[in-house]
């Protein structure tokens, strides 16, 4: 009898941001495959009876290639197991969730998707930065700073736009290229930028600067991954609306 795969978003780190459904399924799992960005407090919720498999990825260092993860998910379900695929953030926003489900469809393995709080929403909220605001931004755009081919070749001309917030995932390594490209295509050197390191966790740090100076700030503060970039006038509200760890 074939089991089932539950593709679950674990959120950006704080275990209390798990959905009720995600928590219920996680504590009932037979097998859990989890990523590098899943918080330790969430991993601790996995029952001792479950088989835990770390399949995380860091830049240029994959514990298991994506193709093998896809095959492993199908294999475990075909053994009749209740399989949880636990991903940081939301599995359909830069989480490769779609790639993994394509394999399950081919193998005719049943699955469900449980959305999670994506890093953009979670980290921005915990940093006190509203991604939209009637006075500053009427649209928000999610981007990845690390494309499949390893470049940061983004549609720069579309990104330099008034009343728009840019949220860049995995943008730390390519930060210098990102900043230079935005400036080259006309972004004001004074455009506010925030970097949120380890957002929603007890180790969260938030640094704000301008697009011209953000690289210097990141280097001086020795910011490490995972870190999220937020670019736009909404960042000016951070000092006023900051709340996490303050009250």
N, C-alpha and C positions, 0 to 999 in steps of 0.2 A: 504493500500500500504506500503510495506516494504521500509525503508530508507536505509541508507548506513553508514558504519563505515570507517573512515579514520584513520589509525594507523600512527601517525606522530612523527618523531624524532625532538625534539626541540633544539638539540645541547646542548653543555655544559654550556650555561649561557648567553653569549653575544647574544642579540636579532638579531644583524646584521648577525649572522651565520645561521639564518633560511633560508631555500631555498625559492625561489619565490613561488613555489607551496604550501609549508607549510603555508606561510603567507596568500596566497589567500584563502585557505580552512579554516584556523583558523578564519579569520574575517567574514566568511560566515556561521559559525556553528550554529546549534540549541542547541546542547548540547556539553559540553567539560568536559571530565574526565581527570584530570591532576595529575602528580606525584609530590613528594616532591622535586625532583631535577630540576624541571622546574623553570627557573629564574623568579623573580617577574616582570621584564620588559616585559617578554614574556606573562605572565599571564595578564598583563595590556592591551595587544592587543585583548583579548577576548571581543567581543561586549557585551554591557550591556544587550542586548536582549537575549543572550544565557544563558542557565542553566549551571552554573559552579558547578562541583562536585570534591572535593578534595578526592583522593583515594591513597594518598601517603603512603610510608612505610619507617620507620626507623628501625634500628636493634631491633628486638624483640618487635616492636610496629607497628602494622598494623592497619590503620584506617578502612580498609575493607579487609577481606581475599581475596586472589587472585581468588578463585573460585567464590566469589560473584561479583567481578569486571567483570569477564568473562560473567556471566549471565546478569549483568546490561547492558553491552554493547549491547548484543543481544536484550534485552527487549526494550531499548530506540530506536534502529533501527526499531524494529517491530512495534513501535508506529508511524513510518513514519518520524522519525527525521533524520537530517544530524548530525551524531555523530562524533566528533573528539576525539580520544584517544591520548592525548599528553604526550609524554615520554621524559625525559631528555636524551641527547645523541642520539644514534641510537636505534630504537626499537628492532632490531635483534641482537644487541651485548650486552649481559647481561641485556636485557630489558624485558624479559618474553613475548616479542611480539608474538612469536610462540605459546605459551600456550593460549593466548587470541584469536588468529585467529582460533585455533582448535575448540573452542566453536562456533565461528561464522559459520564455515564450517558445523558443526553438525546441527545448527539451520537454515542453508541455508540463511544466511544473507550476502548480498554483501559487499565487502570491498576492500580497496586499501591500499597499504603501501607506505609511503613517507619517504625515508631515511633521516637521520639527521647526522650531524657531530658528530662522536663518541668522547667521552671524551679523548681517547688516542690521537687522531689526534689534537683535539682542544687545549687541555691543553698542550701538548708537543709543539705545534707551538707557543702558547702564552708564554711559558716558555723559548723559544729559544733552544729547544732540538730536533734535527732531529732524528726521530726514526730509520732511516737507514742512513748509510754514507759509502762510499766506503772504507774508512780507518778504520772504527770501527765496523760496523754491516751490514751484508748482509741479515739478517732476523730479523723479529720482531714477538713476540708472545704475544697475549692478554690472560690474565688469570683473574679469579675472586678469591679474597681472602676470599670469604664467600660462601661456597658451600651450597647446599640445606639442608644438614644434620647439618649445623652449624660448620663444621670442616674446616681446611685449608690443607687437605690431598691432595696435588698436586703431579704430577709425577716429583719429585725433580731431579732424575737422568737425565731426559731429559732437565731440565732447566739450568743446569750448563754446558754451551756449549760456546765455543769461537765465537766471531763475531755475537752474538745474543743479541737483546734488549728484555727485559721483561717489559711488562706493566701490572700492577696488579690493577684491579678495586676493590674497597671495601676492601682494604688490611690494613686499619689502625688498626682495632681491633686485627687482628691476626699478626701484624707486627713482634712481638718478635718471634713467631713460624716460620714465613716465613724466617726471617734473620737467625735464628739458623739452620733451615733445609737446607738452601742453603749453609751455611758454613760447615755443617756436610757432605754434598755431594760433597764438594771440591771447592766451590767458593772461590776465593781469598778474604781475609778480607779487602783488599783495593779496592774492586770493587765499582765504583762510583754509588751512588743512589741519585735520586731526589724525593722529595715529593712536589706535586703541590696541594695547598689547594685552593678551590673555583676558579679553573682555568677559564680563559676568562672573569671573572667578575671584577668589580672595587675593590673587596676585595681579589684578587688573592695574594697569598704568595708562594714563591718558596724557598725550603731549599735543599741544597746538602750536602752530606756527603759520608760515605762508608757503606757497608753492615754491618760492625762490629759496627759502631757507630750511625747508623741512629735512633735507638730507643731512645738514649739519646737526640738527637737533637729534635725529635718529642715531647718528654716529656718536654724538656726545653722551647720550643717555643709554647707549648700548642696547637699543631695542631689539628684542628677539621675536621670532615667530612662535606662535601665531599672532599676527597683527593685521588689523584692518585699517585701510585708509579711507577717510571721509573728506571730500573736497567740495567746498561750496560755502556760500555766505551763512548757511545755517550754523556753521561751526562757531560763529561769533556768539552764539547763545550758550555755548558750553559752560563758560564760567558762571553764568547766572543760573543755569538749570541743573548743574551738577548735584547729584544727590547720593550716589552709591558710596557707602562708607563714611558719609558726612554726618548723618543723623543717627 
